Amino acid sequence: MPGEVIDFTPKNRTGRRGAEIWEWLNNAPLNGMKVESFVIIDDEVSDMLVEQTDRIIHTTFKFGLCGEDVTPAIEILNTPIKNMFEDEA
């Protein structure tokens, strides 16, 4: 449902946010959730995975999400993801 927080990322052994996000996305179907798209909005992106770079809105700690970030975030959300967790043949 739009506007509702449905879950949060787990802490994992690597301590890398990108890995935590990847783990959550990987486990979502097992938890009955279908992820069709996602955007990462964060002020610290140095620990994200390379595979996530086209889904990141890099904000600042001081200002957070700004008006100029909204359109790119919506564009990312309107771009469906492929199944990232199946081996491609």
DOZA-885293 format. One line per field, with one value per atom (N, C-alpha, C): residue in one letter; z, x, y. Coordinates in steps of 0.2 Angstrom, whole numbers. Layout:
// DOZA-885293
rest c(A  ...);
Z c(Z  ...);
X c(X  ...);
Y c(Y  ...);
//
This chain:
// DOZA-885293
rest c(M  M  M  P  P  P  G  G  G  E  E  E  V  V  V  I  I  I  D  D  D  F  F  F  T  T  T  P  P  P  K  K  K  N  N  N  R  R  R  T  T  T  G  G  G  R  R  R  R  R  R  G  G  G  A  A  A  E  E  E  I  I  I  W  W  W  E  E  E  W  W  W  L  L  L  N  N  N  N  N  N  A  A  A  P  P  P  L  L  L  N  N  N  G  G  G  M  M  M  K  K  K  V  V  V  E  E  E  S  S  S  F  F  F  V  V  V  I  I  I  I  I  I  D  D  D  D  D  D  E  E  E  V  V  V  S  S  S  D  D  D  M  M  M  L  L  L  V  V  V  E  E  E  Q  Q  Q  T  T  T  D  D  D  R  R  R  I  I  I  I  I  I  H  H  H  T  T  T  T  T  T  F  F  F  K  K  K  F  F  F  G  G  G  L  L  L  C  C  C  G  G  G  E  E  E  D  D  D  V  V  V  T  T  T  P  P  P  A  A  A  I  I  I  E  E  E  I  I  I  L  L  L  N  N  N  T  T  T  P  P  P  I  I  I  K  K  K  N  N  N  M  M  M  F  F  F  E  E  E  D  D  D  E  E  E  A  A  A);
Z c(0  0  0  -4  -5  2  4  10  16  16  22  22  28  29  30  26  27  30  30  33  34  36  36  34  32  30  37  36  41  42  48  49  47  43  42  44  43  45  41  35  32  34  37  39  33  27  21  20  19  18  11  6  0  0  4  5  9  14  18  14  9  5  0  -3  -7  -4  3  6  7  9  10  3  -3  -9  -11  -9  -11  -7  -1  4  3  0  0  -3  -9  -11  -6  -2  3  9  9  14  12  5  2  -1  -2  -5  -12  -17  -24  -25  -26  -27  -34  -37  -44  -46  -41  -41  -35  -34  -28  -30  -25  -25  -18  -18  -12  -11  -6  -5  2  1  7  6  12  12  12  13  13  8  2  -3  -4  0  -1  0  3  5  1  -5  -9  -14  -17  -22  -29  -33  -40  -43  -42  -46  -44  -38  -36  -38  -41  -43  -47  -51  -55  -51  -45  -41  -35  -35  -29  -30  -25  -25  -19  -21  -15  -12  -6  -3  2  5  10  17  22  29  31  29  31  29  22  19  18  18  16  9  9  2  1  -5  -7  -14  -15  -21  -27  -28  -34  -35  -29  -29  -31  -30  -31  -38  -43  -50  -52  -50  -52  -48  -42  -38  -41  -43  -46  -53  -56  -63  -61  -56  -54  -52  -48  -46  -52  -57  -63  -68  -66  -70  -66  -69  -66  -66  -61  -61  -64  -66  -69  -63  -63  -58  -57  -52  -50  -47  -45  -41  -45  -51  -55  -60  -60  -65  -72  -76  -82  -87  -91  -95  -102);
X c(4  0  4  3  7  7  13  14  14  15  15  22  25  31  29  32  30  35  41  46  53  58  64  70  76  81  84  87  90  97  100  107  110  116  119  126  130  137  141  140  144  144  138  137  137  136  136  128  126  119  117  121  119  118  122  121  114  113  107  101  101  95  95  100  100  97  99  96  88  86  79  75  78  75  75  80  80  75  74  69  62  61  54  49  50  46  44  49  48  44  43  39  32  31  24  24  30  29  32  29  32  34  41  44  45  41  41  46  48  53  55  61  63  68  68  73  77  83  87  88  86  87  91  97  102  107  109  115  122  122  128  128  131  131  137  142  149  148  143  143  137  135  130  134  130  133  132  137  138  131  128  121  116  117  111  112  118  119  114  110  105  99  99  93  94  99  101  99  96  96  100  106  111  109  107  105  110  109  114  111  116  114  110  113  110  103  102  96  91  93  89  86  80  77  74  76  74  70  67  62  65  72  75  76  76  76  70  64  58  57  58  57  61  68  72  70  68  65  59  54  48  50  55  57  60  64  67  61  56  51  46  46  42  46  52  56  56  52  52  59  60  66  65  70  70  71  70  71  78  81  88  91  87  89  89  87  88  94  97  103  100  104  102  106  102  105  108);
Y c(-6  0  6  11  17  21  23  27  23  17  13  9  9  6  -2  -6  -13  -17  -15  -19  -15  -18  -14  -19  -17  -21  -24  -31  -34  -32  -32  -32  -38  -38  -44  -44  -49  -50  -45  -43  -39  -32  -30  -23  -18  -20  -16  -15  -9  -7  -10  -10  -13  -21  -24  -31  -32  -28  -29  -28  -23  -21  -27  -30  -36  -42  -43  -48  -48  -42  -40  -42  -39  -40  -48  -51  -58  -62  -60  -64  -61  -56  -53  -58  -62  -67  -72  -74  -79  -77  -70  -67  -65  -67  -66  -59  -56  -49  -49  -46  -45  -38  -38  -32  -31  -26  -24  -18  -14  -9  -7  -3  0  5  10  15  15  17  17  25  28  35  35  38  37  43  45  50  47  40  37  31  31  26  23  24  21  13  11  3  0  3  0  -4  -9  -14  -10  -12  -10  -11  -17  -18  -13  -10  -5  2  4  11  14  11  14  15  13  14  18  22  26  33  36  44  46  49  51  58  57  64  66  71  74  73  72  72  78  84  90  91  90  92  86  80  74  74  71  71  78  81  87  87  92  93  90  92  90  82  79  71  68  71  68  65  69  66  60  61  55  49  50  44  41  45  42  39  42  38  31  31  24  20  22  18  16  20  18  13  11  7  0  -5  -11  -15  -19  -23  -29  -32  -39  -43  -50  -54  -55  -51  -51  -57  -62  -67  -74  -74  -80  -80  -85  -86  -85  -81  -80  -85  -88  -93  -90);
//
